[in-house]
Amino acid sequence: MDKRAVEKWLPAAASAIRDNLAETEHGKKVVDKGLRGQISGLGAAIEMGSLLAAVAFYSNKGGAQTDRQHIIRAIESMLKADRWAPLFKNDADLFQAVLNARTAGTEKELRQDILACAVALKLAMNLFEPKKEKEDRESRTPQEAPPAESEGGEEA
């Protein structure tokens, strides 16, 4: 991926995080740490699978602890402010915009921009403080050490 493509999206990514992903905590904008992994997962899902399937999967929270659908909303806001705005006609969501791009023959270019947006979002997250973990997580005991190898279990 061209680093200039990612740099182009960084200002929009910072705004999208502020508007769609960040929460206010003690007067500061903070971002859930779990979103970083979800954003990486989106890029991997697009690269390894299909753009349409990845967008469909991330458009719903499912069993995820983080609200991954907010990542899709952030990418939508970034694309709507750029040359992709016509794909979002009639209040279309990102899934419909991908279908529209497929019909228009621009799905490959849109895919590259969505990947660049995802990378820019992940980088722009560094501009915000991580959200503090809840007190109940802090009071957890450390996990037990892994079990010791069985007797005589030396490797050859």
Secondary structure, DSSP 8 states (H G I E B T S, - for coil): --HHHHHHHHHHHHHHIIIII-EEETTEEEE-THHHHHHHHHHHHHHHS-HHHHHHHHTS-TT-SS-THHHHHHHHHHHHTTTTGGGGGGG--HHHHHHHHHHHT-HHHHHHHHHHHHHHHHHHGGGSEE----HHHHT-----------TT----
